[in-house]
Structures are given as structure tokens and as C-alpha cells.
Amino acid sequence: MVEREFHTMIEDKYDGWKRKTVIFLISQSMSLFGSSIVAYAIIWYITLTTTSGTMMAVSILANFLPQIFISMFAGVWADRYDRKHIIMAADALVAVATLLLAVLFLLGYKQLWVIFFISAVRSVGSGIQSPAVNAILPQFVPQEKLMRINGIKSSIHSTIMLLSPAVGGALMTMFSIEATFFADVFSALIAVGIMTKLSVESLHVSKEGPNSLQDYFTDMKTGIGYVRQNELIFSLLIYYVFFFFFIAPAAYLTPLMVARSFGGEVWRLTLNEIFFSGGAILGGIFISVWGGMKDRIYTIALACMGFGICTVLLGLSTKFAIYLIIMGITGVFMPIFNAAETVLIQENVESNMQGRVFSIIEVFSLFAPIAMLFFGPMGDKISVEKILLFAGGAMMLLAMIICTNHRRLKAQIAKNK
């Protein structure tokens, strides 16, 4: 009797999970598409009006720092409150901020500080939304389907990243930057409207939630303590830091390599982005069909090794056509890593802790832009090719360390049992 009731509860929880997943993916795709278009529009506007590297640096800080600050709080909120409502509220916040920017531009207030301020508010919205988006999927997607759904989600993300620059450029060419801003407002409103159709069981640790700033910090400390005590998740965090540190050269310095070694024509730089994004789309489809290895850590190690080998080959490339092919293959491994890492957390972390764990992951993913403080100046002293050889070799070594350490961890767990 008890067993039958348990199975009934599980079936109820995942009832209509495919419909819920479609609603969720459509909503988040609309949200991401609009946000990406505006992000490119802002970058282009600053570039064309200032041609200043310093202003671009300030813009990057405005886009990243608020997200870092809010992420830890956002993880607590994702574990305390209704994740669906958090996602909708974050989308609404971004929409209101973008609407304000559009109105100010129409009124003639086009100062850079206005853009930086609105970018910071949009960054806060993204920081609030991200942990809830990752943590909500296991609430309606069966565990054995998580890898497939995360792979599809990654492919959609890559497709949007491929299309956003073209759509944003077309809107700015045909209309105005204000029209581009309004496109994001409408897409966010549509995303929120679609999200209202999603029925998800609410998970509350406490109906009252934290009542003071001290309560928030207590919950944050609980999340950090949870990660430190969970050796598997703590090891994953360490791998994550090094992975994103060593992908920085391939992510940020390859356009410089293209300009120096193959030519600075715009079409070359465009193809560089298109091939990587195209590879990422294929990688997302591949991992959604394959499902990865049963042990997610080995899938992560495989992605690290593949990315490392490709990074080395990029550094050895002397023909642009060959370089583009390798860049496309490199892109394949990015969604494999991301999907395996996300599913590993979704499968091994209690639901009421996932928001905080994903918020910690969100913070450490920013090691890629931080790494540029090291690799950027290095790129002015030595060739990008040499940096790629170093970074690729380091990532291959990381893959071997992941496998060795994981075998040790599994042996230790088996011994303790």
C-alpha cells in the first residue's frame, strides 16, 4: 500500500512533464533572445560612439559585478521561495529596466552613465534568475531525462547566441537602437506570459523565509558549508574553476589570433563566432541524444580532454579553413561539459539546496573573464598561439587529474561503506 502511494506521488509530480518542459524552454528562449539582442546592441553602441577600450571595460564591469554580488542572495531565494515566481520577477525586472532605457533614449538622455546603470540593473535580474532556472528543472523533469533536456536547452542557447547578433544588427540598421530595446521588452513580457502557464509544485524550506540580513547570510553559510562537506560537489567546483580559467584564451583571444595571423577582415571574425556557435549547437544535440556516460564526472573529463586537444590544435593551425573546422569541433565540447556539470548537481544535491549550489557555480563561472587579467597582458608580449598551446595542455592535464581523483574518491566511498 505504501509503495503504491509512493509511486503515485512520483507519477503526479512528473505528470505532463513534456508539456511543462516545452513551456519552460519556450519561455526562457524568448527571454534569452531579447536579452541577447539588447546586450549586443549596447556593446555596438558603446563601441561606435566612443571607440574606447576603457568604456568597454566599464561596460563589462557593469554587466558582471552586480551579477556576482546578487548571485549568493539569489541562491537563497531560489531555495526559499517559489522558483517559478522568481524567474518571472527577474524577467519583469529586466523588461522594466530596458523599457526605462528606451524611454530615456527617446527623450534624448543618451549619456553613458545611463547605459551603465541600466546594464547593472539588468545584470541583477540575470543574477537572480540563473540559480532558479537551473534548480527548477528537476521539479518537473524525471531524473533520467535531465541530461537530454539540458542538452536541448544548451542547443537552444547556442542557436540564440548565433542568431542574436544578426537580428540585433538588422534591427539597428532598419530602425533604431530604441526599437531594439523595445524588442527585448516585448520578448520579456511574452516570456512571463508563457511562464504563467507552467504548473510547478512549490518547494518551501520555510513559509516565512529569512526575516533579516543575518538570516540570509546564515543560509549562504549553510550552502557554502554543504558544498565543502560534499566531496563530490566540492571537487566539481574545483574542476569548474580551472576549466573556466583555461578556456579564457580560446574564448577571448582567438579573435586576436585571427586578426594577427589570418587577417583582420570582419568576415573572418564573424566566421570565427559562427563556427564556434554552430559546433555548440551540434554538441547540445549530441549530448541530448547520447545522454553522456553513466558517471557524469567522466563525461566532464571527456569534455575537458576534447576542449584541451582542440585548443592545442587551434594554436598549431596555419590555414584559416583548418582553423575554422577545429573551432567548430571545439564548440561541440562546451555544451557537453555544461550539461554534465548541471545534471551532476541536479542528481546529487537535495532540491532545497540546489539554488545555493548553483549560485556558487554561477560566481565561479566568472573565472573566465577574470583569467583575462592574466592572459590579456600576456597576449601583448607573446603570440596567442603559444598561449593556446599552454592552456590546451593544462586542460588536458586537468582531464587526467579529474579521472585520477574521481577513481580515488569512488574507492574511498566504497571502503567507507
C-alpha positions in Angstrom: 0.0 0.0 0.0 2.8 2.4 1.0 4.8 1.5 -2.1 1.8 2.1 -4.4 1.2 5.5 -2.7 4.9 6.4 -3.2 4.7 5.6 -7.0 1.5 7.6 -7.3 3.2 10.6 -5.7 6.1 10.3 -8.2 3.8 10.0 -11.2 1.8 13.0 -10.0 5.0 15.1 -9.7 6.1 14.3 -13.2 2.6 14.3 -14.8 2.7 16.1 -18.1 6.5 16.8 -17.8 6.9 17.1 -21.5 4.3 19.8 -21.8 5.9 21.6 -18.8 9.3 21.3 -20.3 8.2 22.8 -23.6 6.5 25.7 -21.8 9.6 26.3 -19.8 12.0 26.2 -22.7 9.9 28.4 -24.9 9.6 31.0 -22.1 13.3 31.0 -21.4 14.3 31.1 -25.1 12.1 34.2 -25.6 13.7 35.8 -22.5 17.3 35.0 -23.6 16.7 36.0 -27.2 15.6 39.5 -26.3 18.3 40.0 -23.7 21.0 38.9 -26.1 19.8 41.3 -28.8 20.0 44.2 -26.3 23.4 43.1 -25.0 24.9 43.2 -28.5 23.1 46.5 -29.2 24.7 48.1 -26.1 28.1 46.8 -26.9 27.9 48.1 -30.5 26.5 51.5 -29.4 29.4 52.0 -26.9 31.9 50.8 -29.5 30.7 53.1 -32.3 30.2 56.2 -30.1 33.4 56.0 -28.0 35.8 53.6 -29.6 37.3 53.5 -26.1 38.7 50.3 -24.5 38.2 51.9 -21.1 34.5 52.4 -21.7 34.2 48.8 -22.9 35.9 47.7 -19.7 33.4 49.8 -17.6 30.6 48.2 -19.6 31.9 44.7 -18.8 32.1 45.5 -15.1 28.6 46.9 -15.1 27.4 43.6 -16.7 29.3 41.3 -14.3 29.8 42.8 -10.9 26.1 43.2 -9.9 25.5 39.6 -11.0 28.4 38.4 -8.8 27.0 40.3 -5.8 23.4 39.2 -6.1 24.1 35.6 -7.0 24.6 34.3 -3.5 21.4 36.0 -2.3 19.6 34.7 -5.4 20.7 31.1 -4.4 19.0 31.5 -1.0 15.8 32.9 -2.7 15.7 30.0 -5.1 15.8 27.6 -2.2 13.3 29.6 0.0 10.7 30.8 -2.4 8.7 29.7 -5.5 11.3 29.4 -8.3 8.7 30.0 -11.0 7.8 33.3 -9.5 11.5 34.3 -9.0 12.1 33.6 -12.7 9.1 35.7 -13.7 10.0 38.5 -11.4 13.6 38.6 -12.8 12.3 38.7 -16.4 9.9 41.5 -15.4 12.8 43.5 -13.7 14.9 43.2 -16.9 11.9 44.3 -19.0 11.2 47.4 -16.8 14.9 48.4 -16.8 15.1 48.0 -20.6 11.9 50.0 -21.1 13.3 52.8 -18.9 16.5 52.8 -21.1 14.4 53.0 -24.3 12.3 55.9 -22.9 15.4 57.8 -21.7 17.0 57.4 -25.1 13.8 58.7 -26.8 13.9 61.7 -24.5 17.5 62.4 -25.5 19.2 61.1 -22.4 21.9 59.0 -24.1 24.8 59.5 -21.6 27.0 56.5 -21.0 26.2 56.5 -17.3 22.6 55.8 -18.1 23.6 52.7 -20.1 26.0 51.5 -17.4 23.3 52.0 -14.7 20.6 50.1 -16.7 23.2 47.4 -17.6 23.8 46.9 -13.9 20.1 46.6 -13.2 19.8 44.0 -16.0 22.8 42.2 -14.5 21.0 42.0 -11.2 18.0 40.4 -13.0 20.2 37.8 -14.6 21.9 37.0 -11.3 18.5 36.5 -9.6 17.2 34.3 -12.4 20.1 32.0 -13.2 20.1 29.8 -10.0 16.3 29.4 -10.1 16.4 28.4 -13.8 18.9 25.6 -13.2 17.2 24.4 -9.9 13.6 24.3 -11.2 14.1 21.6 -13.9 14.3 18.6 -11.5 10.9 19.7 -10.1 9.1 18.5 -13.2 11.7 16.6 -15.4 12.3 12.9 -14.5 15.9 12.4 -13.4 16.7 10.0 -16.3 15.7 12.7 -18.7 17.7 15.6 -17.2 20.8 15.1 -19.4 18.6 15.1 -22.6 16.7 18.2 -21.6 19.8 20.1 -20.5 21.4 19.2 -23.8 18.4 20.5 -25.7 18.5 23.7 -23.5 22.1 24.1 -24.4 21.5 23.8 -28.1 18.7 26.4 -28.0 21.1 28.7 -26.0 23.8 28.3 -28.7 21.3 28.9 -31.5 20.2 32.1 -29.9 23.8 33.2 -29.4 24.3 32.5 -33.2 21.2 34.5 -34.3 21.2 37.4 -31.8 24.0 39.4 -33.4 22.3 39.1 -36.9 18.9 40.1 -35.6 20.2 42.9 -33.4 22.3 44.3 -36.3 19.2 44.1 -38.6 17.0 46.0 -36.1 19.6 48.7 -35.6 20.1 49.1 -39.3 16.4 49.1 -40.3 15.1 51.1 -37.3 16.9 52.5 -34.3 18.6 51.3 -31.1 15.4 52.3 -29.3 13.4 49.8 -31.4 16.0 47.1 -30.4 15.4 47.9 -26.7 11.6 47.6 -27.2 12.1 44.2 -28.8 13.6 43.0 -25.5 10.7 44.5 -23.5 8.1 42.6 -25.7 10.0 39.3 -25.6 10.3 39.5 -21.8 6.6 40.2 -21.5 5.8 37.2 -23.7 8.2 35.1 -21.7 6.5 36.0 -18.4 3.1 35.3 -20.0 4.1 31.9 -21.2 5.7 31.1 -17.8 2.3 31.7 -16.1 1.1 28.5 -17.9 3.8 26.4 -16.1 2.4 24.4 -13.2 5.2 23.5 -10.8 5.0 22.2 -7.2 6.4 24.9 -4.9 9.2 23.9 -2.6 9.4 25.9 0.6 12.0 25.4 3.3 10.2 28.0 5.3 6.9 29.7 4.5 8.2 32.8 6.2 11.6 32.8 4.7 14.6 34.7 6.1 13.5 37.7 8.3 16.7 39.6 8.4 20.0 40.1 6.6 21.6 37.8 9.2 19.2 35.0 8.2 20.3 35.4 4.6 24.0 35.2 5.5 23.2 32.1 7.7 21.6 30.4 4.7 24.6 31.4 2.5 27.0 29.9 5.0 24.8 26.7 5.1 25.1 26.5 1.3 28.9 27.0 1.4 29.2 24.5 4.2 27.2 22.0 2.3 29.5 22.3 -0.7 32.6 21.9 1.4 31.3 18.8 3.2 30.1 17.1 -0.1 33.4 15.9 -1.5 31.9 15.2 -4.9 30.4 18.7 -5.4 33.4 20.4 -3.8 35.7 18.5 -6.3 33.4 19.6 -9.1 33.7 23.2 -8.0 37.5 23.0 -8.2 37.4 21.4 -11.7 34.9 24.2 -12.7 37.3 26.9 -11.6 40.3 25.5 -13.5 38.2 24.7 -16.6 36.9 28.2 -17.0 40.3 29.7 -16.2 41.9 27.8 -19.0 39.1 28.2 -21.6 39.7 32.0 -21.5 42.3 32.1 -24.2 40.1 30.2 -26.7 37.1 32.2 -25.7 38.6 35.7 -25.7 41.9 35.7 -27.5 41.1 33.7 -30.7 39.7 36.8 -32.5 43.0 38.5 -31.8 44.8 35.4 -33.3 42.6 35.5 -36.4 43.4 39.2 -36.9 47.1 38.8 -36.4 47.6 35.5 -38.3 44.9 35.3 -40.9 43.7 38.9 -41.5 41.6 41.4 -39.8 38.6 41.4 -42.1 35.2 41.5 -40.4 34.0 38.4 -42.3 36.9 36.3 -40.7 35.9 37.4 -37.2 32.3 36.7 -38.0 33.1 33.1 -39.2 35.1 32.6 -36.1 32.0 33.2 -33.9 29.6 31.3 -36.3 31.7 28.1 -36.4 32.1 28.0 -32.6 28.3 28.6 -32.0 27.5 26.1 -34.8 29.7 23.5 -33.0 28.0 24.3 -29.7 24.6 23.7 -31.3 25.7 20.3 -32.6 27.3 19.5 -29.2 24.0 20.2 -27.4 22.1 17.9 -29.8 24.7 15.2 -29.4 24.7 15.2 -25.6 20.8 15.2 -25.6 20.8 12.1 -27.9 23.8 10.3 -26.3 23.0 11.2 -22.7 26.6 11.1 -21.6 28.4 8.4 -19.5 26.6 7.0 -16.5 29.2 8.5 -14.3 28.8 12.3 -15.0 32.4 13.1 -13.8 33.9 11.0 -16.7 31.7 12.9 -19.2 33.1 16.2 -17.7 36.7 14.8 -18.0 35.9 13.8 -21.6 34.8 17.4 -22.4 37.9 18.8 -20.7 40.2 16.5 -22.7 38.4 17.3 -26.0 38.4 21.0 -25.4 42.1 20.8 -24.4 43.1 18.9 -27.6 41.2 21.3 -29.8 42.8 24.3 -28.1 46.2 22.9 -28.8 45.2 22.3 -32.4 44.0 25.9 -32.7 47.4 27.0 -31.6 49.0 24.9 -34.3 46.7 26.0 -37.1 48.4 27.7 -40.1 45.4 27.6 -42.5 42.3 29.6 -41.8 40.0 26.9 -43.2 41.5 24.2 -40.9 41.4 26.7 -38.0 37.6 27.1 -38.6 37.0 23.4 -38.7 38.8 22.9 -35.4 37.0 25.9 -33.9 33.7 24.2 -34.8 34.8 21.0 -33.1 35.9 23.0 -30.1 32.4 24.4 -29.7 31.0 20.8 -29.5 32.6 20.2 -26.1 31.2 23.3 -24.4 27.6 22.1 -24.0 28.8 18.6 -23.2 30.7 20.0 -20.2 27.9 22.3 -19.1 25.1 19.7 -19.4 27.1 17.1 -17.5 28.0 19.6 -14.8 24.4 20.8 -14.4 22.9 17.3 -14.3 25.5 16.1 -11.8 24.3 18.8 -9.4 20.7 18.2 -10.2 21.1 14.5 -9.4 23.3 14.7 -6.3 22.1 17.8 -4.5 18.9 18.0 -2.4 16.3 20.1 -4.1 16.2 22.6 -1.2 19.9 23.2 -1.6 20.2 23.4 -5.4 19.6 27.2 -5.6 22.5 27.9 -3.4 24.9 25.4 -5.0 24.0 26.8 -8.5 24.6 30.3 -7.3 28.1 29.3 -6.1 28.7 27.8 -9.5 27.5 31.0 -11.1 30.0 33.0 -9.2 32.9 30.7 -10.1 32.0 30.7 -13.8 33.2 34.2 -13.9 36.8 32.9 -13.6 36.9 33.1 -17.4 36.8 36.9 -17.7 38.9 37.1 -14.5 41.5 34.9 -16.2 41.9 37.6 -18.9 43.6 39.8 -16.4 46.4 37.2 -16.7 46.1 36.1 -20.3 45.2 39.5 -21.8 48.5 41.2 -21.0 50.4 38.0 -21.8 48.8 38.2 -25.3 50.6 41.6 -25.9 54.0 40.0 -25.1 53.8 36.6 -26.8 51.8 35.1 -29.6 48.3 33.9 -29.0 49.3 30.5 -30.5 51.7 29.9 -27.6 49.1 30.8 -25.1 46.6 28.4 -26.7 49.2 25.6 -26.5 49.8 26.3 -22.8 46.1 26.5 -22.0 45.2 23.4 -24.0 48.0 21.4 -22.4 46.8 22.5 -19.0 43.2 21.4 -19.8 44.3 18.0 -20.9 46.2 17.6 -17.7 43.1 18.7 -15.8 41.1 15.9 -17.5 43.6 13.3 -16.3 43.6 14.7 -12.8 39.7 14.6 -12.8 39.8 10.9 -13.7 42.5 10.0 -11.2 40.9 11.9 -8.3 37.5 10.5 -9.1 38.7 6.9 -9.0 40.3 7.7 -5.6 37.1 9.2 -4.4 34.9 6.3 -5.5 37.4 3.8 -3.9 37.2 5.8 -0.6 33.4 5.8 -0.7 33.3 2.1 -1.3 35.7 1.5 1.5 33.7 3.6 4.0 30.6 1.5 3.1 
